[in-house]
Amino acid sequence: MARSNSLYFVIGALVIAVAGLGAYVIREETKPKGVEMSITGNGVKVEQN
């Protein structure tokens, strides 16, 4: 019985890892290209994507 429980745990961990990686890839692919500017209390921040 313990062997099947550990198998379910491994399969669940793999499913979560694949879902997380997919979400990361989608977020990176949909980022706007160009220059990103933000104004904070510490000043102006400019980053090139």
mmCIF file as gemmi writes it, N, C-alpha and C atoms, coordinates in Angstrom:
data_model
loop_
_atom_site.group_PDB
_atom_site.id
_atom_site.type_symbol
_atom_site.label_atom_id
_atom_site.label_alt_id
_atom_site.label_comp_id
_atom_site.label_asym_id
_atom_site.label_entity_id
_atom_site.label_seq_id
_atom_site.pdbx_PDB_ins_code
_atom_site.Cartn_x
_atom_site.Cartn_y
_atom_site.Cartn_z
_atom_site.occupancy
_atom_site.B_iso_or_equiv
_atom_site.pdbx_formal_charge
_atom_site.auth_seq_id
_atom_site.auth_asym_id
_atom_site.pdbx_PDB_model_num
ATOM 1 N N . MET Axp A 1 ? 0.82 -1.197 0 1 0 ? 1 A 1
ATOM 2 C CA . MET Axp A 1 ? 0 0 0 1 0 ? 1 A 1
ATOM 3 C C . MET Axp A 1 ? 0.864 1.261 0 1 0 ? 1 A 1
ATOM 4 N N . ALA Axp A 2 ? 1.959 1.238 0.736 1 0 ? 2 A 1
ATOM 5 C CA . ALA Axp A 2 ? 2.833 2.412 0.802 1 0 ? 2 A 1
ATOM 6 C C . ALA Axp A 2 ? 3.472 2.686 -0.556 1 0 ? 2 A 1
ATOM 7 N N . ARG Axp A 3 ? 3.706 1.639 -1.319 1 0 ? 3 A 1
ATOM 8 C CA . ARG Axp A 3 ? 4.327 1.825 -2.628 1 0 ? 3 A 1
ATOM 9 C C . ARG Axp A 3 ? 3.398 2.578 -3.57 1 0 ? 3 A 1
ATOM 10 N N . SER Axp A 4 ? 2.113 2.274 -3.558 1 0 ? 4 A 1
ATOM 11 C CA . SER Axp A 4 ? 1.183 2.967 -4.447 1 0 ? 4 A 1
ATOM 12 C C . SER Axp A 4 ? 0.982 4.414 -3.996 1 0 ? 4 A 1
ATOM 13 N N . ASN Axp A 5 ? 1.044 4.661 -2.676 1 0 ? 5 A 1
ATOM 14 C CA . ASN Axp A 5 ? 0.931 6.039 -2.193 1 0 ? 5 A 1
ATOM 15 C C . ASN Axp A 5 ? 2.11 6.881 -2.666 1 0 ? 5 A 1
ATOM 16 N N . SER Axp A 6 ? 3.303 6.326 -2.634 1 0 ? 6 A 1
ATOM 17 C CA . SER Axp A 6 ? 4.463 7.08 -3.096 1 0 ? 6 A 1
ATOM 18 C C . SER Axp A 6 ? 4.408 7.281 -4.61 1 0 ? 6 A 1
ATOM 19 N N . LEU Axp A 7 ? 3.84 6.326 -5.328 1 0 ? 7 A 1
ATOM 20 C CA . LEU Axp A 7 ? 3.69 6.491 -6.773 1 0 ? 7 A 1
ATOM 21 C C . LEU Axp A 7 ? 2.728 7.637 -7.077 1 0 ? 7 A 1
ATOM 22 N N . TYR Axp A 8 ? 1.62 7.725 -6.348 1 0 ? 8 A 1
ATOM 23 C CA . TYR Axp A 8 ? 0.688 8.842 -6.526 1 0 ? 8 A 1
ATOM 24 C C . TYR Axp A 8 ? 1.36 10.173 -6.182 1 0 ? 8 A 1
ATOM 25 N N . PHE Axp A 9 ? 2.198 10.183 -5.167 1 0 ? 9 A 1
ATOM 26 C CA . PHE Axp A 9 ? 2.912 11.397 -4.79 1 0 ? 9 A 1
ATOM 27 C C . PHE Axp A 9 ? 3.851 11.844 -5.901 1 0 ? 9 A 1
ATOM 28 N N . VAL Axp A 10 ? 4.599 10.925 -6.476 1 0 ? 10 A 1
ATOM 29 C CA . VAL Axp A 10 ? 5.534 11.253 -7.562 1 0 ? 10 A 1
ATOM 30 C C . VAL Axp A 10 ? 4.776 11.768 -8.781 1 0 ? 10 A 1
ATOM 31 N N . ILE Axp A 11 ? 3.691 11.103 -9.143 1 0 ? 11 A 1
ATOM 32 C CA . ILE Axp A 11 ? 2.897 11.537 -10.289 1 0 ? 11 A 1
ATOM 33 C C . ILE Axp A 11 ? 2.309 12.925 -10.031 1 0 ? 11 A 1
ATOM 34 N N . GLY Axp A 12 ? 1.805 13.167 -8.841 1 0 ? 12 A 1
ATOM 35 C CA . GLY Axp A 12 ? 1.266 14.484 -8.494 1 0 ? 12 A 1
ATOM 36 C C . GLY Axp A 12 ? 2.323 15.569 -8.553 1 0 ? 12 A 1
ATOM 37 N N . ALA Axp A 13 ? 3.519 15.275 -8.06 1 0 ? 13 A 1
ATOM 38 C CA . ALA Axp A 13 ? 4.611 16.246 -8.102 1 0 ? 13 A 1
ATOM 39 C C . ALA Axp A 13 ? 4.995 16.57 -9.539 1 0 ? 13 A 1
ATOM 40 N N . LEU Axp A 14 ? 5.017 15.561 -10.407 1 0 ? 14 A 1
ATOM 41 C CA . LEU Axp A 14 ? 5.331 15.796 -11.819 1 0 ? 14 A 1
ATOM 42 C C . LEU Axp A 14 ? 4.265 16.644 -12.496 1 0 ? 14 A 1
ATOM 43 N N . VAL Axp A 15 ? 3 16.387 -12.19 1 0 ? 15 A 1
ATOM 44 C CA . VAL Axp A 15 ? 1.91 17.174 -12.778 1 0 ? 15 A 1
ATOM 45 C C . VAL Axp A 15 ? 2.026 18.632 -12.338 1 0 ? 15 A 1
ATOM 46 N N . ILE Axp A 16 ? 2.322 18.868 -11.07 1 0 ? 16 A 1
ATOM 47 C CA . ILE Axp A 16 ? 2.464 20.235 -10.568 1 0 ? 16 A 1
ATOM 48 C C . ILE Axp A 16 ? 3.666 20.926 -11.217 1 0 ? 16 A 1
ATOM 49 N N . ALA Axp A 17 ? 4.768 20.202 -11.379 1 0 ? 17 A 1
ATOM 50 C CA . ALA Axp A 17 ? 5.956 20.779 -12.006 1 0 ? 17 A 1
ATOM 51 C C . ALA Axp A 17 ? 5.686 21.162 -13.455 1 0 ? 17 A 1
ATOM 52 N N . VAL Axp A 18 ? 5.003 20.304 -14.195 1 0 ? 18 A 1
ATOM 53 C CA . VAL Axp A 18 ? 4.695 20.602 -15.596 1 0 ? 18 A 1
ATOM 54 C C . VAL Axp A 18 ? 3.745 21.795 -15.691 1 0 ? 18 A 1
ATOM 55 N N . ALA Axp A 19 ? 2.758 21.872 -14.818 1 0 ? 19 A 1
ATOM 56 C CA . ALA Axp A 19 ? 1.823 23.001 -14.827 1 0 ? 19 A 1
ATOM 57 C C . ALA Axp A 19 ? 2.554 24.302 -14.492 1 0 ? 19 A 1
ATOM 58 N N . GLY Axp A 20 ? 3.432 24.267 -13.515 1 0 ? 20 A 1
ATOM 59 C CA . GLY Axp A 20 ? 4.195 25.462 -13.152 1 0 ? 20 A 1
ATOM 60 C C . GLY Axp A 20 ? 5.113 25.922 -14.263 1 0 ? 20 A 1
ATOM 61 N N . LEU Axp A 21 ? 5.782 24.983 -14.913 1 0 ? 21 A 1
ATOM 62 C CA . LEU Axp A 21 ? 6.663 25.323 -16.027 1 0 ? 21 A 1
ATOM 63 C C . LEU Axp A 21 ? 5.86 25.902 -17.189 1 0 ? 21 A 1
ATOM 64 N N . GLY Axp A 22 ? 4.703 25.337 -17.455 1 0 ? 22 A 1
ATOM 65 C CA . GLY Axp A 22 ? 3.849 25.859 -18.522 1 0 ? 22 A 1
ATOM 66 C C . GLY Axp A 22 ? 3.392 27.271 -18.231 1 0 ? 22 A 1
ATOM 67 N N . ALA Axp A 23 ? 3.007 27.56 -16.994 1 0 ? 23 A 1
ATOM 68 C CA . ALA Axp A 23 ? 2.586 28.907 -16.617 1 0 ? 23 A 1
ATOM 69 C C . ALA Axp A 23 ? 3.739 29.892 -16.758 1 0 ? 23 A 1
ATOM 70 N N . TYR Axp A 24 ? 4.938 29.476 -16.38 1 0 ? 24 A 1
ATOM 71 C CA . TYR Axp A 24 ? 6.112 30.34 -16.507 1 0 ? 24 A 1
ATOM 72 C C . TYR Axp A 24 ? 6.406 30.668 -17.97 1 0 ? 24 A 1
ATOM 73 N N . VAL Axp A 25 ? 6.353 29.656 -18.827 1 0 ? 25 A 1
ATOM 74 C CA . VAL Axp A 25 ? 6.632 29.864 -20.254 1 0 ? 25 A 1
ATOM 75 C C . VAL Axp A 25 ? 5.596 30.79 -20.871 1 0 ? 25 A 1
ATOM 76 N N . ILE Axp A 26 ? 4.333 30.59 -20.541 1 0 ? 26 A 1
ATOM 77 C CA . ILE Axp A 26 ? 3.281 31.448 -21.092 1 0 ? 26 A 1
ATOM 78 C C . ILE Axp A 26 ? 3.476 32.884 -20.626 1 0 ? 26 A 1
ATOM 79 N N . ARG Axp A 27 ? 3.819 33.08 -19.361 1 0 ? 27 A 1
ATOM 80 C CA . ARG Axp A 27 ? 4.028 34.436 -18.837 1 0 ? 27 A 1
ATOM 81 C C . ARG Axp A 27 ? 5.202 35.113 -19.534 1 0 ? 27 A 1
ATOM 82 N N . GLU Axp A 28 ? 6.286 34.377 -19.772 1 0 ? 28 A 1
ATOM 83 C CA . GLU Axp A 28 ? 7.453 34.956 -20.438 1 0 ? 28 A 1
ATOM 84 C C . GLU Axp A 28 ? 7.17 35.267 -21.905 1 0 ? 28 A 1
ATOM 85 N N . GLU Axp A 29 ? 6.381 34.443 -22.561 1 0 ? 29 A 1
ATOM 86 C CA . GLU Axp A 29 ? 6.08 34.66 -23.978 1 0 ? 29 A 1
ATOM 87 C C . GLU Axp A 29 ? 5.143 35.842 -24.186 1 0 ? 29 A 1
ATOM 88 N N . THR Axp A 30 ? 4.31 36.161 -23.226 1 0 ? 30 A 1
ATOM 89 C CA . THR Axp A 30 ? 3.34 37.241 -23.395 1 0 ? 30 A 1
ATOM 90 C C . THR Axp A 30 ? 3.828 38.563 -22.831 1 0 ? 30 A 1
ATOM 91 N N . LYS Axp A 31 ? 5.072 38.635 -22.365 1 0 ? 31 A 1
ATOM 92 C CA . LYS Axp A 31 ? 5.62 39.893 -21.878 1 0 ? 31 A 1
ATOM 93 C C . LYS Axp A 31 ? 5.775 40.858 -23.043 1 0 ? 31 A 1
ATOM 94 N N . PRO Axp A 32 ? 5.448 42.12 -22.83 1 0 ? 32 A 1
ATOM 95 C CA . PRO Axp A 32 ? 5.657 43.09 -23.906 1 0 ? 32 A 1
ATOM 96 C C . PRO Axp A 32 ? 7.139 43.335 -24.139 1 0 ? 32 A 1
ATOM 97 N N . LYS Axp A 33 ? 7.496 43.517 -25.395 1 0 ? 33 A 1
ATOM 98 C CA . LYS Axp A 33 ? 8.888 43.777 -25.755 1 0 ? 33 A 1
ATOM 99 C C . LYS Axp A 33 ? 9.139 45.275 -25.728 1 0 ? 33 A 1
ATOM 100 N N . GLY Axp A 34 ? 10.353 45.674 -25.43 1 0 ? 34 A 1
ATOM 101 C CA . GLY Axp A 34 ? 10.697 47.086 -25.443 1 0 ? 34 A 1
ATOM 102 C C . GLY Axp A 34 ? 11.268 47.544 -24.12 1 0 ? 34 A 1
ATOM 103 N N . VAL Axp A 35 ? 10.915 48.769 -23.739 1 0 ? 35 A 1
ATOM 104 C CA . VAL Axp A 35 ? 11.451 49.395 -22.537 1 0 ? 35 A 1
ATOM 105 C C . VAL Axp A 35 ? 10.347 49.491 -21.498 1 0 ? 35 A 1
ATOM 106 N N . GLU Axp A 36 ? 10.689 49.161 -20.272 1 0 ? 36 A 1
ATOM 107 C CA . GLU Axp A 36 ? 9.74 49.241 -19.164 1 0 ? 36 A 1
ATOM 108 C C . GLU Axp A 36 ? 10.225 50.313 -18.199 1 0 ? 36 A 1
ATOM 109 N N . MET Axp A 37 ? 9.346 51.259 -17.891 1 0 ? 37 A 1
ATOM 110 C CA . MET Axp A 37 ? 9.686 52.34 -16.97 1 0 ? 37 A 1
ATOM 111 C C . MET Axp A 37 ? 8.758 52.282 -15.763 1 0 ? 37 A 1
ATOM 112 N N . SER Axp A 38 ? 9.315 52.522 -14.588 1 0 ? 38 A 1
ATOM 113 C CA . SER Axp A 38 ? 8.492 52.6 -13.388 1 0 ? 38 A 1
ATOM 114 C C . SER Axp A 38 ? 9.028 53.706 -12.492 1 0 ? 38 A 1
ATOM 115 N N . ILE Axp A 39 ? 8.112 54.421 -11.857 1 0 ? 39 A 1
ATOM 116 C CA . ILE Axp A 39 ? 8.474 55.504 -10.957 1 0 ? 39 A 1
ATOM 117 C C . ILE Axp A 39 ? 8.086 55.078 -9.543 1 0 ? 39 A 1
ATOM 118 N N . THR Axp A 40 ? 9.073 55.033 -8.664 1 0 ? 40 A 1
ATOM 119 C CA . THR Axp A 40 ? 8.844 54.617 -7.293 1 0 ? 40 A 1
ATOM 120 C C . THR Axp A 40 ? 9.351 55.714 -6.346 1 0 ? 40 A 1
ATOM 121 N N . GLY Axp A 41 ? 9.239 55.461 -5.079 1 0 ? 41 A 1
ATOM 122 C CA . GLY Axp A 41 ? 9.739 56.403 -4.096 1 0 ? 41 A 1
ATOM 123 C C . GLY Axp A 41 ? 11.255 56.554 -4.151 1 0 ? 41 A 1
ATOM 124 N N . ASN Axp A 42 ? 11.934 55.562 -4.724 1 0 ? 42 A 1
ATOM 125 C CA . ASN Axp A 42 ? 13.392 55.588 -4.818 1 0 ? 42 A 1
ATOM 126 C C . ASN Axp A 42 ? 13.873 56.245 -6.091 1 0 ? 42 A 1
ATOM 127 N N . GLY Axp A 43 ? 12.97 56.612 -6.984 1 0 ? 43 A 1
ATOM 128 C CA . GLY Axp A 43 ? 13.373 57.253 -8.237 1 0 ? 43 A 1
ATOM 129 C C . GLY Axp A 43 ? 12.755 56.574 -9.437 1 0 ? 43 A 1
ATOM 130 N N . VAL Axp A 44 ? 13.353 56.82 -10.597 1 0 ? 44 A 1
ATOM 131 C CA . VAL Axp A 44 ? 12.862 56.268 -11.858 1 0 ? 44 A 1
ATOM 132 C C . VAL Axp A 44 ? 13.701 55.05 -12.206 1 0 ? 44 A 1
ATOM 133 N N . LYS Axp A 45 ? 13.035 53.99 -12.632 1 0 ? 45 A 1
ATOM 134 C CA . LYS Axp A 45 ? 13.71 52.75 -13.009 1 0 ? 45 A 1
ATOM 135 C C . LYS Axp A 45 ? 13.372 52.438 -14.46 1 0 ? 45 A 1
ATOM 136 N N . VAL Axp A 46 ? 14.398 52.232 -15.296 1 0 ? 46 A 1
ATOM 137 C CA . VAL Axp A 46 ? 14.203 51.933 -16.711 1 0 ? 46 A 1
ATOM 138 C C . VAL Axp A 46 ? 14.882 50.607 -16.997 1 0 ? 46 A 1
ATOM 139 N N . GLU Axp A 47 ? 14.119 49.651 -17.566 1 0 ? 47 A 1
ATOM 140 C CA . GLU Axp A 47 ? 14.652 48.34 -17.918 1 0 ? 47 A 1
ATOM 141 C C . GLU Axp A 47 ? 14.331 48.036 -19.37 1 0 ? 47 A 1
ATOM 142 N N . GLN Axp A 48 ? 15.283 47.444 -20.065 1 0 ? 48 A 1
ATOM 143 C CA . GLN Axp A 48 ? 15.067 47.018 -21.437 1 0 ? 48 A 1
ATOM 144 C C . GLN Axp A 48 ? 14.737 45.529 -21.436 1 0 ? 48 A 1
ATOM 145 N N . ASN Axp A 49 ? 13.642 45.165 -22.102 1 0 ? 49 A 1
ATOM 146 C CA . ASN Axp A 49 ? 13.218 43.756 -22.156 1 0 ? 49 A 1
ATOM 147 C C . ASN Axp A 49 ? 13.825 43.075 -23.339 1 0 ? 49 A 1
